[in-house]
Amino acid sequence: KLQMNRLNKRRWPGELVCRRRCVAAEALVRFGIAPSAVGLVAFASFFCSPLLAEVAEGRPNVLLIITDDQNDYFAHSSGVNAKTPALDKLRKQAIAFPHAYCASPVCGPSRAALFSGLYPHHTGAYLNGADPWRTSAQLMACETLPELFRRSGYTTWGMGKLFHAKLTDGRGDRQWDNRSSANGGFGPFGDKDHQFAGKFFSVQEWDGPDSDFPDVKSANAAAKFLRQYKSAEPFFMVYGLWRPHNPWTAPRRFFDLYDSNQIPFPPPGYRKEDLVDVPPGGRELSAIYAQRWNGFGDSNRDAWRRILHGYLACTSFADWNIGRVIEALDDSKHASNTIVIVTSDNGFHVGEKHHFGKSTLWEKSANVPLWIRLPNKMHAGIECSAQVGLIDLYPTLKSKCELGSQAQKLDGTDLSPLLANPAIQWTRPAITTYGEGRFSLRSGRWRYIRYNDGKEELYDHRNDRHEFRNLATESGHDDILESFRKSVPQRWQSSLGGRNG
């Protein structure tokens, strides 16, 4: 009892560190027995029945919400100011990480890294469309985050957009106790009169029912689960949204939140000379969507503003769905013992640096929103200035939820010290990868980019937050460049293939 009291010091109220359930699971594995939920309960009940109920009640639940292609327009400092009342409320309850970064600036590879805890350069999953969970030896052999939660005694629920890739046969069933049937897709799409470059690149106010959108169906299912869940087992829930990813269709009332004539362009607007000092590798990434958006930007401001209107409406629509799910949690008995994490798979350009899309190594693609609300809302409203990555969520949740040991060595870092004290010094750079040998590192005031031809970019965010001036081409920064060169991965897996964008 004394030892347990010592272990419980500096824990949030109600959290216990007893790991009998995890030990039971590991024992079953050691004896060659698959630790199913039923078998584990029976096994653990026999060996540690006096503590089983306490363990299930004490370990925190987790609600992980992942949006799609969401940039920082929710922040007043962005100069665009999306209307996001649910995220504004969450910001007052959680620790905010304005310098959080994805491992890859595209959906599938970013999500593969988040759920596996492995960087793209260790798995070969750099691009969308490669079926990495069926072709990467590292991903096929790893234990995903939901798999680890389930093996460690959690009830697992997955709803909406999750992996953005097909899994090997039966793997989905191994990860989730329940999966929403409302997985849906990117639709509804705009009609031909509202398409800029095919149905995926359409902007249209939707006058049909809200239930036409998969995000609404999944949010309804998530809210129902949270309000009705009665089991003593802790839960791990992932709610994945398809918005604000294009097509930019949303219920009309979310378009009506904005005066289309008053929507500001992302500061400082269009700069013709923006890419003059960017190496060929950077210009190549910026041009990925060039054919789709030919003529946009300064020469067609009406079209640019229309795209902004659609993106902002979809951001507000996503915010509404997020708010409904968190409200359901807060109305339930689980609110005080649940970790809430809201983030996105990658960022998004809406005209910045001549680009409409993701798939670059600049700040706009790499930076993602991240809020972590701790049980009983510890450190509510605090902003942590450390550079962190989505790659860090796996080891962090493993630590905070006292999970068992996973099969693979994780690439991320446990953020528990930052959650205990958001003001501590944190020097580990955040790494973003897109393609073989192409890396972007963010550390302190600096962003460093190296392409596979060895060409570099260096930006000083203290004086140039929009990354206009490439200091790698100027003298006087040799020490900084050399420091980053030592931090760039020197080895990487060959690409599994796929497509840009």
Protein Blocks (a to p, Z undefined) as FASTA:
>chain_A
ZZmmmmmgoiaehiacbfklmmmmmmmmmnopacdfklmmmmmmmmmmmmmmmmmmmpcc
ddddddehiafklpmklonopadfklmmmmmmmccdfbbcdfbfcfklmmmmmmnopafk
lnopabghklmmlmmmklmmmccfklmmmmnopacddehjfklpacdehklmmmpmbdcf
klopmbdcddfklcfnbjklccdddfbdfklpmklmmmmmmmmmmmmombfbdcdddddd
fbfcdcddddfklmmmpcfklmccddebjafklmmmgcfklmmmmmmmmmmmgoiajllm
mlmmmmmmmmmmmmmmmmmmmmmmmmmmmmmmklmmcccddddfbdcdehiahiacehia
bfklmpccdddddehhiaihiacfbdcdfklmmmmmmmmnopacdfbdcfbdcfklmmmm
mmbccfbdcdddedehiacddehjbccdddfkopacdddfklomnopacfklpghilmmm
mmmmmmpcfbdcddebdceZZ
